[in-house]
Amino acid sequence: MSWKDAQQWRAEGLPLTTPSDEACKMFDATVTQIAKTCEDPTVGGTGTTLQKMLEADPNFVLGLALKNHLSRKKSFNDAKYAAELDQLVALAEKQNVTSREKLHVQAIKLQAEGEGMKACQVWERILVDHPHDILALRFAYMSYLVSGQSAQIRDTVCRVLPQWNISHPLYGYLLGLYAFGLEETNLFDQAEKTAKKALELNRQDSWATHSMTHVMESMGRTREGETFLSATESDWAPLSHVTYHLYWHWSLYNIEEGNFENALSVFDSKIASHLKNSGSWFTMTDATSILYRLEFEGVNVGDRWKTIYDFCVGHPWEHTWAFEDAHLLIGCSRGKDQEKCKQVMNSLKDFAEHGQGDMKRLTSVSIPLLEAIQCYEAEDYAGAIDILLPIRYNIIQIGGSHAQRDVFNLLLLHAAIKSKEPVHHKIARSLLMERRQLKEKSPMVDRLLEKVQAAISAES
Protein backbone atom coordinates (compact mmCIF):
# COMPACT_ATOMS: atom_id res chain seq x y z
CA MET A 1 0.00 0.00 0.00
CA SER A 2 1.27 3.48 -0.81
CA TRP A 3 1.11 6.13 1.90
CA LYS A 4 0.23 9.80 1.43
CA ASP A 5 3.08 12.29 1.07
CA ALA A 6 2.86 16.00 1.93
CA GLN A 7 1.27 16.92 -1.39
CA GLN A 8 -1.42 14.27 -1.05
CA TRP A 9 -2.25 15.42 2.48
CA ARG A 10 -2.62 18.99 1.20
CA ALA A 11 -4.83 17.80 -1.65
CA GLU A 12 -7.10 16.14 0.90
CA GLY A 13 -7.42 19.43 2.78
CA LEU A 14 -5.39 18.18 5.74
CA PRO A 15 -1.94 19.80 5.34
CA LEU A 16 0.81 18.67 7.70
CA THR A 17 3.49 21.02 9.01
CA THR A 18 6.63 19.04 8.28
CA PRO A 19 9.23 19.24 5.51
CA SER A 20 9.53 15.44 5.42
CA ASP A 21 7.53 13.33 2.99
CA GLU A 22 8.65 10.25 4.91
CA ALA A 23 7.17 11.66 8.12
CA CYS A 24 3.91 12.31 6.26
CA LYS A 25 3.84 8.76 4.95
CA MET A 26 4.55 7.17 8.32
CA PHE A 27 1.91 9.40 9.90
CA ASP A 28 -0.54 8.06 7.33
CA ALA A 29 0.52 4.49 8.07
CA THR A 30 -0.05 5.02 11.80
CA VAL A 31 -3.40 6.76 11.42
CA THR A 32 -4.59 4.09 9.00
CA GLN A 33 -3.85 1.34 11.52
CA ILE A 34 -5.79 3.28 14.16
CA ALA A 35 -8.70 3.72 11.75
CA LYS A 36 -8.69 0.01 10.94
CA THR A 37 -8.34 -1.05 14.62
CA CYS A 38 -5.45 -3.32 13.74
CA GLU A 39 -1.72 -3.71 13.41
CA ASP A 40 -0.24 -3.87 9.91
CA PRO A 41 2.70 -6.30 9.87
CA THR A 42 3.86 -5.03 6.47
CA VAL A 43 4.98 -1.79 8.15
CA GLY A 44 5.90 -3.32 11.49
CA GLY A 45 2.84 -2.13 13.41
CA THR A 46 2.07 1.24 14.97
CA GLY A 47 5.16 1.22 17.17
CA THR A 48 7.44 0.99 14.16
CA THR A 49 5.61 3.57 12.07
CA LEU A 50 5.58 6.06 14.95
CA GLN A 51 9.31 5.58 15.41
CA LYS A 52 10.07 6.01 11.71
CA MET A 53 7.82 9.07 11.55
CA LEU A 54 9.73 10.88 14.29
CA GLU A 55 13.10 9.72 13.01
CA ALA A 56 12.19 11.44 9.74
CA ASP A 57 11.16 14.63 11.57
CA PRO A 58 11.71 14.79 15.36
CA ASN A 59 9.86 18.13 15.47
CA PHE A 60 6.73 17.05 13.61
CA VAL A 61 4.10 18.60 15.87
CA LEU A 62 1.04 16.54 14.91
CA GLY A 63 3.19 13.41 14.87
CA LEU A 64 4.42 14.18 18.40
CA ALA A 65 0.85 14.85 19.50
CA LEU A 66 -0.21 11.47 18.14
CA LYS A 67 2.70 9.69 19.83
CA ASN A 68 2.04 11.40 23.15
CA HIS A 69 -1.63 10.49 23.02
CA LEU A 70 -1.00 6.84 22.20
CA SER A 71 1.71 6.45 24.82
CA ARG A 72 0.26 8.68 27.52
CA LYS A 73 0.59 7.55 31.09
CA LYS A 74 -2.56 6.66 32.97
CA SER A 75 -1.84 9.23 35.66
CA PHE A 76 -3.15 12.77 35.32
CA ASN A 77 -0.27 13.88 37.53
CA ASP A 78 2.74 12.49 35.70
CA ALA A 79 5.18 15.40 35.83
CA LYS A 80 7.39 14.16 33.00
CA TYR A 81 4.47 13.67 30.66
CA ALA A 82 3.02 17.07 31.57
CA ALA A 83 6.38 18.66 30.77
CA GLU A 84 6.47 16.90 27.40
CA LEU A 85 3.05 18.30 26.56
CA ASP A 86 4.08 21.80 27.61
CA GLN A 87 7.07 21.50 25.29
CA LEU A 88 4.77 20.34 22.51
CA VAL A 89 2.49 23.36 22.99
CA ALA A 90 5.53 25.64 22.83
CA LEU A 91 6.80 23.87 19.71
CA ALA A 92 3.42 24.30 18.01
CA GLU A 93 3.56 28.03 18.69
CA LYS A 94 7.16 28.32 17.53
CA GLN A 95 6.54 26.49 14.25
CA ASN A 96 3.34 28.37 13.45
CA VAL A 97 1.55 25.14 12.55
CA THR A 98 -1.96 25.07 11.07
CA SER A 99 -4.95 25.88 13.25
CA ARG A 100 -6.10 22.25 12.92
CA GLU A 101 -2.80 20.95 14.29
CA LYS A 102 -2.91 23.46 17.16
CA LEU A 103 -6.39 22.26 18.05
CA HIS A 104 -5.16 18.65 18.11
CA VAL A 105 -2.41 19.62 20.54
CA GLN A 106 -4.96 21.48 22.68
CA ALA A 107 -7.31 18.48 22.75
CA ILE A 108 -4.59 16.01 23.66
CA LYS A 109 -3.39 18.25 26.48
CA LEU A 110 -6.94 18.56 27.80
CA GLN A 111 -7.43 14.82 27.78
CA ALA A 112 -4.11 14.28 29.53
CA GLU A 113 -5.39 16.61 32.26
CA GLY A 114 -8.50 14.46 32.68
CA GLU A 115 -10.81 16.76 30.75
CA GLY A 116 -11.97 14.25 28.16
CA MET A 117 -15.26 15.95 27.39
CA LYS A 118 -13.58 19.30 26.85
CA ALA A 119 -11.12 17.52 24.55
CA CYS A 120 -14.07 16.11 22.61
CA GLN A 121 -15.41 19.62 22.07
CA VAL A 122 -12.09 20.56 20.48
CA TRP A 123 -12.03 17.45 18.26
CA GLU A 124 -15.61 18.19 17.22
CA ARG A 125 -14.52 21.72 16.31
CA ILE A 126 -11.85 20.22 14.06
CA LEU A 127 -14.41 17.98 12.39
CA VAL A 128 -16.68 20.91 11.52
CA ASP A 129 -14.01 22.23 9.15
CA HIS A 130 -12.24 18.94 8.44
CA PRO A 131 -14.74 16.05 8.33
CA HIS A 132 -12.07 13.78 6.84
CA ASP A 133 -9.80 14.09 9.88
CA ILE A 134 -10.07 10.47 10.95
CA LEU A 135 -7.77 11.08 13.91
CA ALA A 136 -10.08 13.69 15.44
CA LEU A 137 -13.02 11.38 14.79
CA ARG A 138 -11.43 8.32 16.39
CA PHE A 139 -10.18 10.18 19.43
CA ALA A 140 -13.57 11.81 20.08
CA TYR A 141 -15.36 8.51 19.44
CA MET A 142 -13.28 6.55 21.94
CA SER A 143 -13.57 9.31 24.53
CA TYR A 144 -17.34 9.16 24.21
CA LEU A 145 -17.20 5.39 24.64
CA VAL A 146 -15.23 5.48 27.89
CA SER A 147 -17.65 8.05 29.28
CA GLY A 148 -20.86 6.22 28.31
CA GLN A 149 -22.03 8.89 25.85
CA SER A 150 -24.05 6.56 23.63
CA ALA A 151 -25.73 9.19 21.45
CA GLN A 152 -22.45 11.00 20.91
CA ILE A 153 -20.74 7.77 19.84
CA ARG A 154 -23.34 7.56 17.09
CA ASP A 155 -23.67 11.21 16.20
CA THR A 156 -19.99 12.09 15.90
CA VAL A 157 -19.92 9.68 12.95
CA CYS A 158 -23.35 10.82 11.71
CA ARG A 159 -22.11 14.34 11.22
CA VAL A 160 -19.17 13.45 8.98
CA LEU A 161 -20.26 10.28 7.16
CA PRO A 162 -22.32 12.05 4.44
CA GLN A 163 -19.22 14.06 3.56
CA TRP A 164 -17.15 10.96 2.83
CA ASN A 165 -17.10 9.27 -0.56
CA ILE A 166 -17.55 5.52 -0.71
CA SER A 167 -14.40 5.36 -2.85
CA HIS A 168 -12.26 6.56 0.08
CA PRO A 169 -10.21 3.60 1.34
CA LEU A 170 -11.30 4.22 4.94
CA TYR A 171 -15.01 4.79 4.21
CA GLY A 172 -16.01 1.27 5.22
CA TYR A 173 -14.30 1.64 8.57
CA LEU A 174 -16.50 4.64 9.33
CA LEU A 175 -19.50 2.41 8.74
CA GLY A 176 -18.13 -0.01 11.32
CA LEU A 177 -17.85 2.83 13.83
CA TYR A 178 -21.33 4.06 12.98
CA ALA A 179 -22.85 0.61 13.41
CA PHE A 180 -21.68 0.43 17.01
CA GLY A 181 -23.17 3.84 17.79
CA LEU A 182 -26.46 2.70 16.29
CA GLU A 183 -26.43 -0.44 18.42
CA GLU A 184 -25.66 1.50 21.60
CA THR A 185 -28.72 3.68 20.93
CA ASN A 186 -30.91 0.60 20.39
CA LEU A 187 -31.28 0.98 16.62
CA PHE A 188 -30.50 -2.69 16.14
CA ASP A 189 -31.82 -3.29 12.62
CA GLN A 190 -30.03 -0.26 11.24
CA ALA A 191 -26.89 -1.20 13.16
CA GLU A 192 -26.87 -4.70 11.68
CA LYS A 193 -27.36 -3.46 8.13
CA THR A 194 -24.56 -0.93 8.55
CA ALA A 195 -22.17 -3.46 10.08
CA LYS A 196 -22.87 -5.92 7.26
CA LYS A 197 -22.17 -3.22 4.68
CA ALA A 198 -18.90 -2.40 6.42
CA LEU A 199 -17.88 -6.06 6.39
CA GLU A 200 -18.78 -6.37 2.72
CA LEU A 201 -16.29 -3.59 2.04
CA ASN A 202 -13.63 -4.91 4.45
CA ARG A 203 -14.11 -8.42 5.79
CA GLN A 204 -11.21 -7.91 8.24
CA ASP A 205 -12.82 -4.82 9.81
CA SER A 206 -12.72 -5.99 13.42
CA TRP A 207 -14.66 -2.99 14.73
CA ALA A 208 -17.53 -3.79 12.37
CA THR A 209 -17.29 -7.38 13.62
CA HIS A 210 -17.40 -5.98 17.15
CA SER A 211 -20.50 -3.95 16.26
CA MET A 212 -22.19 -7.07 14.93
CA THR A 213 -21.43 -9.03 18.11
CA HIS A 214 -23.09 -6.28 20.13
CA VAL A 215 -26.20 -6.40 17.96
CA MET A 216 -26.50 -10.14 18.44
CA GLU A 217 -25.91 -9.90 22.19
CA SER A 218 -28.46 -7.11 22.59
CA MET A 219 -31.09 -9.01 20.61
CA GLY A 220 -30.50 -12.32 22.38
CA ARG A 221 -29.17 -13.99 19.22
CA THR A 222 -26.36 -15.68 21.12
CA ARG A 223 -26.09 -18.91 19.13
CA GLU A 224 -26.00 -16.92 15.93
CA GLY A 225 -23.32 -14.75 17.52
CA GLU A 226 -21.17 -17.77 18.34
CA THR A 227 -21.51 -19.04 14.78
CA PHE A 228 -20.62 -15.61 13.41
CA LEU A 229 -17.47 -15.25 15.51
CA SER A 230 -16.38 -18.80 14.75
CA ALA A 231 -16.88 -18.36 11.00
CA THR A 232 -14.97 -15.06 10.91
CA GLU A 233 -12.26 -15.77 13.50
CA SER A 234 -9.50 -15.95 10.90
CA ASP A 235 -10.45 -12.43 9.76
CA TRP A 236 -10.29 -10.68 13.14
CA ALA A 237 -8.16 -12.77 15.47
CA PRO A 238 -4.60 -12.35 14.12
CA LEU A 239 -3.96 -8.59 14.22
CA SER A 240 -6.94 -6.70 15.66
CA HIS A 241 -6.70 -4.32 18.60
CA VAL A 242 -9.96 -5.85 19.91
CA THR A 243 -9.16 -9.54 19.40
CA TYR A 244 -9.39 -10.49 23.06
CA HIS A 245 -12.44 -8.33 23.63
CA LEU A 246 -14.17 -10.29 20.87
CA TYR A 247 -13.26 -13.46 22.75
CA TRP A 248 -14.92 -11.83 25.78
CA HIS A 249 -18.09 -11.49 23.70
CA TRP A 250 -17.75 -15.15 22.76
CA SER A 251 -17.64 -15.99 26.48
CA LEU A 252 -20.74 -13.89 27.14
CA TYR A 253 -22.67 -15.83 24.53
CA ASN A 254 -21.74 -19.06 26.30
CA ILE A 255 -22.67 -17.73 29.72
CA GLU A 256 -26.07 -16.60 28.43
CA GLU A 257 -26.67 -20.06 26.97
CA GLY A 258 -25.53 -21.81 30.16
CA ASN A 259 -22.47 -23.31 28.47
CA PHE A 260 -20.22 -22.46 31.38
CA GLU A 261 -17.39 -24.86 30.56
CA ASN A 262 -17.09 -23.32 27.11
CA ALA A 263 -16.91 -19.86 28.67
CA LEU A 264 -14.15 -21.02 31.01
CA SER A 265 -12.29 -22.57 28.11
CA VAL A 266 -12.28 -19.26 26.23
CA PHE A 267 -11.20 -17.49 29.41
CA ASP A 268 -8.30 -19.89 29.97
CA SER A 269 -7.03 -20.16 26.41
CA LYS A 270 -7.44 -16.56 25.30
CA ILE A 271 -8.21 -13.93 27.89
CA ALA A 272 -6.21 -14.99 30.97
CA SER A 273 -3.07 -15.58 28.93
CA HIS A 274 -3.43 -12.18 27.26
CA LEU A 275 -3.86 -10.48 30.63
CA LYS A 276 -0.63 -12.04 31.88
CA ASN A 277 1.31 -11.10 28.77
CA SER A 278 -0.11 -7.67 27.96
CA GLY A 279 -0.64 -5.92 31.26
CA SER A 280 -3.81 -4.46 29.74
CA TRP A 281 -6.29 -2.78 32.09
CA PHE A 282 -8.98 -3.27 29.46
CA THR A 283 -8.36 -7.02 29.40
CA MET A 284 -8.45 -6.99 33.20
CA THR A 285 -12.00 -5.67 33.06
CA ASP A 286 -12.99 -8.33 30.54
CA ALA A 287 -11.43 -11.11 32.61
CA THR A 288 -13.04 -9.87 35.83
CA SER A 289 -16.43 -9.56 34.16
CA ILE A 290 -16.37 -13.14 32.89
CA LEU A 291 -15.50 -14.72 36.23
CA TYR A 292 -17.96 -12.56 38.16
CA ARG A 293 -20.80 -13.46 35.80
CA LEU A 294 -19.91 -17.14 36.07
CA GLU A 295 -19.92 -16.96 39.85
CA PHE A 296 -23.32 -15.27 39.76
CA GLU A 297 -24.46 -18.48 38.06
CA GLY A 298 -22.95 -20.63 40.82
CA VAL A 299 -19.95 -21.77 38.79
CA ASN A 300 -16.79 -22.69 40.72
CA VAL A 301 -14.00 -20.87 38.89
CA GLY A 302 -11.22 -22.39 41.00
CA ASP A 303 -8.07 -20.34 41.42
CA ARG A 304 -8.60 -18.27 38.28
CA TRP A 305 -9.07 -15.07 40.29
CA LYS A 306 -5.38 -15.15 41.19
CA THR A 307 -4.33 -13.89 37.75
CA ILE A 308 -6.67 -10.93 38.08
CA TYR A 309 -5.74 -10.23 41.70
CA ASP A 310 -2.03 -10.28 40.84
CA PHE A 311 -2.69 -7.74 38.11
CA CYS A 312 -4.74 -5.49 40.38
CA VAL A 313 -2.13 -5.29 43.13
CA GLY A 314 0.75 -5.07 40.67
CA HIS A 315 -0.36 -1.92 38.87
CA PRO A 316 -0.83 1.65 40.16
CA TRP A 317 -4.37 2.87 40.76
CA GLU A 318 -4.76 6.12 38.86
CA HIS A 319 -8.56 6.44 38.64
CA THR A 320 -8.53 7.45 35.00
CA TRP A 321 -11.63 5.35 34.20
CA ALA A 322 -14.41 4.70 36.69
CA PHE A 323 -15.36 1.49 34.89
CA GLU A 324 -11.89 0.13 35.63
CA ASP A 325 -12.12 1.17 39.29
CA ALA A 326 -15.19 -1.01 39.79
CA HIS A 327 -13.45 -4.03 38.31
CA LEU A 328 -10.32 -3.28 40.32
CA LEU A 329 -12.31 -3.53 43.54
CA ILE A 330 -13.92 -6.79 42.41
CA GLY A 331 -10.50 -8.24 41.59
CA CYS A 332 -9.11 -7.35 45.01
CA SER A 333 -12.24 -8.62 46.76
CA ARG A 334 -12.26 -11.95 44.94
CA GLY A 335 -8.56 -12.20 45.80
CA LYS A 336 -9.74 -12.20 49.43
CA ASP A 337 -7.63 -9.17 50.28
CA GLN A 338 -9.79 -6.91 52.42
CA GLU A 339 -6.91 -4.57 53.16
CA LYS A 340 -6.45 -3.92 49.44
CA CYS A 341 -10.19 -3.32 49.11
CA LYS A 342 -9.99 -0.68 51.82
CA GLN A 343 -7.02 0.88 50.06
CA VAL A 344 -8.92 1.02 46.76
CA MET A 345 -11.85 2.76 48.44
CA ASN A 346 -9.62 5.17 50.35
CA SER A 347 -7.67 5.93 47.18
CA LEU A 348 -10.86 6.69 45.26
CA LYS A 349 -12.24 8.88 48.05
CA ASP A 350 -8.95 10.76 48.16
CA PHE A 351 -9.20 11.23 44.40
CA ALA A 352 -12.73 12.57 44.83
CA GLU A 353 -11.30 15.24 47.11
CA HIS A 354 -8.00 16.03 45.43
CA GLY A 355 -8.27 14.71 41.86
CA GLN A 356 -9.29 16.51 38.72
CA GLY A 357 -11.36 16.33 35.57
CA ASP A 358 -14.20 14.12 34.41
CA MET A 359 -13.37 11.19 36.69
CA LYS A 360 -13.36 13.38 39.81
CA ARG A 361 -16.84 14.60 38.91
CA LEU A 362 -17.98 11.01 38.33
CA THR A 363 -17.09 9.88 41.84
CA SER A 364 -20.66 10.80 42.82
CA VAL A 365 -21.59 7.66 40.87
CA SER A 366 -18.46 5.53 41.09
CA ILE A 367 -18.07 5.66 44.88
CA PRO A 368 -21.64 4.42 45.58
CA LEU A 369 -21.19 1.72 42.94
CA LEU A 370 -18.04 0.47 44.62
CA GLU A 371 -19.77 0.62 48.00
CA ALA A 372 -22.54 -1.58 46.58
CA ILE A 373 -19.92 -4.06 45.38
CA GLN A 374 -18.47 -4.09 48.91
CA CYS A 375 -21.92 -4.81 50.33
CA TYR A 376 -22.47 -7.67 47.91
CA GLU A 377 -19.08 -9.17 48.69
CA ALA A 378 -19.88 -8.95 52.42
CA GLU A 379 -23.20 -10.75 51.74
CA ASP A 380 -25.08 -7.61 52.73
CA TYR A 381 -27.45 -8.02 49.82
CA ALA A 382 -30.03 -5.60 51.18
CA GLY A 383 -27.32 -2.94 51.46
CA ALA A 384 -26.26 -3.53 47.85
CA ILE A 385 -29.87 -3.21 46.67
CA ASP A 386 -30.45 -0.03 48.66
CA ILE A 387 -27.44 1.59 47.00
CA LEU A 388 -27.88 0.27 43.46
CA LEU A 389 -31.59 0.82 42.87
CA PRO A 390 -31.42 4.65 43.09
CA ILE A 391 -28.29 4.94 40.90
CA ARG A 392 -28.85 2.18 38.36
CA TYR A 393 -29.72 4.61 35.55
CA ASN A 394 -26.69 6.76 36.34
CA ILE A 395 -24.16 3.95 36.02
CA ILE A 396 -23.97 4.58 32.27
CA GLN A 397 -21.80 7.57 33.17
CA ILE A 398 -18.88 5.35 34.18
CA GLY A 399 -18.43 4.38 30.54
CA GLY A 400 -18.12 1.24 28.51
CA SER A 401 -20.84 -0.35 26.40
CA HIS A 402 -24.24 -1.56 27.54
CA ALA A 403 -22.92 -5.12 27.39
CA GLN A 404 -19.95 -4.26 29.58
CA ARG A 405 -22.01 -2.41 32.18
CA ASP A 406 -24.57 -5.22 32.28
CA VAL A 407 -22.42 -6.88 34.93
CA PHE A 408 -23.74 -4.24 37.35
CA ASN A 409 -27.34 -4.97 36.35
CA LEU A 410 -26.58 -8.59 37.14
CA LEU A 411 -25.01 -7.58 40.45
CA LEU A 412 -28.28 -5.90 41.48
CA LEU A 413 -30.33 -8.82 40.20
CA HIS A 414 -28.33 -11.46 42.05
CA ALA A 415 -28.29 -9.39 45.23
CA ALA A 416 -32.10 -9.38 45.05
CA ILE A 417 -32.18 -13.13 44.40
CA LYS A 418 -29.79 -13.93 47.27
CA SER A 419 -31.45 -11.62 49.78
CA LYS A 420 -33.58 -13.25 52.47
CA GLU A 421 -36.18 -10.51 52.21
CA PRO A 422 -39.32 -11.60 50.28
CA VAL A 423 -39.75 -8.09 48.86
CA HIS A 424 -36.32 -8.37 47.27
CA HIS A 425 -37.36 -11.56 45.49
CA LYS A 426 -40.26 -9.61 43.99
CA ILE A 427 -37.81 -6.91 42.94
CA ALA A 428 -35.74 -9.64 41.29
CA ARG A 429 -38.83 -10.85 39.44
CA SER A 430 -39.55 -7.30 38.25
CA LEU A 431 -35.98 -6.88 37.04
CA LEU A 432 -36.20 -10.17 35.16
CA MET A 433 -39.49 -9.15 33.55
CA GLU A 434 -37.85 -5.92 32.44
CA ARG A 435 -34.92 -7.87 31.07
CA ARG A 436 -37.18 -10.21 29.12
CA GLN A 437 -39.01 -7.32 27.48
CA LEU A 438 -35.70 -5.88 26.30
CA LYS A 439 -34.22 -9.23 25.27
CA GLU A 440 -36.98 -11.64 24.36
CA LYS A 441 -34.68 -14.61 23.79
CA SER A 442 -32.71 -15.12 26.99
CA PRO A 443 -31.95 -18.54 28.46
CA MET A 444 -30.41 -16.72 31.43
CA VAL A 445 -33.71 -15.01 32.21
CA ASP A 446 -35.50 -18.35 31.92
CA ARG A 447 -33.08 -19.96 34.40
CA LEU A 448 -33.23 -17.16 36.93
CA LEU A 449 -36.96 -16.55 36.66
CA GLU A 450 -37.66 -20.18 37.48
CA LYS A 451 -35.54 -19.85 40.62
CA VAL A 452 -37.18 -16.59 41.68
CA GLN A 453 -40.72 -17.81 41.02
CA ALA A 454 -40.04 -20.86 43.16
CA ALA A 455 -38.82 -18.67 46.02
CA ILE A 456 -41.84 -16.37 45.78
CA SER A 457 -44.24 -19.33 45.68
CA ALA A 458 -42.63 -20.82 48.77
CA GLU A 459 -43.07 -17.52 50.62
CA SER A 460 -46.71 -16.98 49.72
C-alpha positions, 0 to 999 in steps of 0.5 A, spaced: 500 500 500 502 506 498 502 512 503 500 519 502 506 524 502 505 531 503 502 533 497 497 528 497 495 530 504 494 537 502 490 535 496 485 532 501 485 538 505 489 536 511 496 539 510 501 537 515 506 542 518 513 538 516 518 538 511 519 530 510 515 526 505 517 520 509 514 523 516 507 524 512 507 517 509 509 514 516 503 518 519 498 516 514 501 508 516 499 510 523 493 513 522 490 508 517 492 502 523 488 506 528 482 507 523 482 500 521 483 497 529 489 493 527 496 492 526 499 492 519 505 487 519 507 489 512 509 496 516 511 493 522 505 495 526 504 502 529 510 502 534 514 501 528 511 507 524 511 512 529 518 511 530 520 512 523 515 518 523 519 521 528 526 519 526 524 522 519 522 529 523 523 529 530 519 536 530 513 534 527 508 537 531 502 533 529 506 526 529 508 528 536 501 529 539 499 522 536 505 519 539 504 522 546 496 520 546 497 513 544 503 512 549 500 517 555 501 515 562 494 513 565 496 518 571 493 525 570 499 527 575 505 524 571 510 530 571 514 528 566 508 527 561 506 534 563 512 537 561 512 533 554 506 536 553 508 543 555 514 542 550 509 540 545 504 546 545 511 551 545 513 547 539 506 548 536 507 556 537 514 556 535 513 552 528 506 556 526 503 550 525 496 550 522 490 551 526 487 544 525 494 541 528 494 546 534 487 544 536 489 537 536 495 539 541 490 542 545 485 536 545 490 532 547 493 536 552 486 537 555 485 529 555 491 528 559 489 533 564 482 528 565 478 533 561 476 528 556 469 531 554 472 538 553 477 535 549 471 532 545 469 539 544 475 541 540 475 534 536 468 536 534 470 543 532 476 540 528 471 535 524 466 541 523 471 544 518 475 537 516 470 532 516 475 527 513 480 528 519 479 520 521 484 522 527 479 527 530 473 522 529 477 516 532 479 520 538 472 523 540 469 517 538 473 513 543 472 518 549 465 518 548 465 510 549 469 510 555 464 516 558 458 512 556 455 517 551 451 513 547 448 518 542 455 522 541 458 515 539 453 515 534 452 522 532 460 524 531 460 519 525 453 521 523 455 528 522 461 526 517 459 520 514 455 524 508 461 528 507 465 521 505 465 518 498 464 511 498 471 510 494 475 513 500 479 507 502 477 508 509 469 509 508 467 502 510 471 503 517 467 509 518 460 504 517 463 499 522 464 505 527 457 508 525 454 501 526 456 500 534 453 507 535 447 505 532 447 499 536 448 503 543 442 507 541 438 501 540 437 501 533 439 494 532 436 493 525 439 499 522 446 497 526 446 490 523 445 493 516 450 498 517 455 493 520 454 488 514 455 493 509 462 495 512 464 487 512 462 487 505 467 492 504 472 490 508 471 483 511 477 484 516 474 490 519 474 488 526 470 494 529 464 492 524 465 485 527 465 488 534 459 492 532 455 485 529 457 481 536 453 487 540 447 487 535 446 479 536 448 480 544 443 485 545 437 481 541 438 475 544 441 472 538 447 468 542 447 462 538 448 466 531 453 470 535 457 464 536 456 461 529 458 468 526 465 469 531 467 462 529 466 463 522 470 469 521 475 468 526 481 468 521 479 475 519 479 478 526 483 474 530 490 475 528 492 482 528 486 486 531 486 491 537 480 488 539 481 480 538 481 479 546 475 483 547 471 479 541 473 473 545 470 476 551 463 477 547 464 469 545 464 468 552 458 472 554 454 468 549 456 461 552 454 464 559 447 466 556 446 459 553 448 456 560 455 453 556 459 455 562 465 450 561 465 453 554 466 460 557 471 457 562 475 454 556 475 461 552 477 465 558 483 460 559 485 459 552 485 466 550 483 472 555 487 470 561 493 468 557 493 475 554 492 479 561 498 475 563 502 477 557 499 484 555 498 488 562 492 491 559 487 494 564 482 493 558 483 485 558 483 486 566 475 488 566 474 483 561 477 477 565 473 480 571 467 480 568 467 473 565 469 470 572 464 474 576 458 473 571 460 465 572 460 466 579 453 469 579 451 463 576 454 458 581 460 456 577 466 454 581 472 458 577 477 455 581 483 459 582 482 463 576 481 469 580 489 469 582 491 472 575 486 478 576 488 479 583 495 479 581 494 484 576 490 489 580 495 489 586 501 489 581 499 496 577 498 503 580 491 505 581 490 512 577 482 512 577 482 514 569 476 510 568 471 509 573 469 502 569 476 500 571 475 502 578 469 497 579 473 491 576 479 493 580 475 492 587 472 486 584 479 483 583 481 485 590 475 482 593 475 476 589 482 475 591 480 475 598 484 481 600 480 486 604 486 490 606 487 492 598 479 493 598 480 498 603 485 501 600 482 502 593 476 505 596 480 510 600 484 511 594 478 513 590 475 517 596 482 521 596 481 522 588 474 525 589 477 530 594 484 532 590 483 529 583 481 533 577 477 532 571 471 528 568 473 522 573 473 526 579 466 529 577 464 522 576 465 519 583 458 521 585 456 515 581 463 511 582 463 511 589 456 508 591 457 503 585 463 500 589 460 501 595 454 496 593 460 491 590 463 491 597 456 490 600 455 484 595 461 481 597 460 482 604 453 478 603 449 484 605 445 483 599 439 488 602 445 494 602 447 492 595 440 493 593 439 499 597 445 503 593 444 500 586 436 501 585 437 509 586 443 509 581 442 504 576 440 509 571 446 513 572 451 507 572 452 509 564 456 515 566 462 510 568 463 508 561 463 502 557 458 499 552 451 496 555 454 489 554 460 491 559 455 495 564 450 489 564 455 486 569 452 491 574 445 490 572 446 482 574 449 484 580 443 488 582 439 482 580 443 477 584 443 481 590 435 481 590 435 473 588 440 472 594 437 476 599 432 473 604 427 478 604 421 476 600 420 483 597 427 483 594 425 476 590 419 480 587 424 486 585 428 480 582 422 478 578 420 485 576 428 486 574 427 479 570 421 481 567 424 488 564 430 484 562 425 479 558 421 485 554 428 488 552 431 481 550 426 476 548 430 470 547 434 469 553 436 462 556 439 466 562 432 469 564 428 463 563 433 460 568 433 465 573 426 466 573 424 459 574 428 460 581 425 466 583 418 464 582 419 458 586 422 462 592 416 467 591 411 461 591 414 458 597 413 464 601 406 466 599 
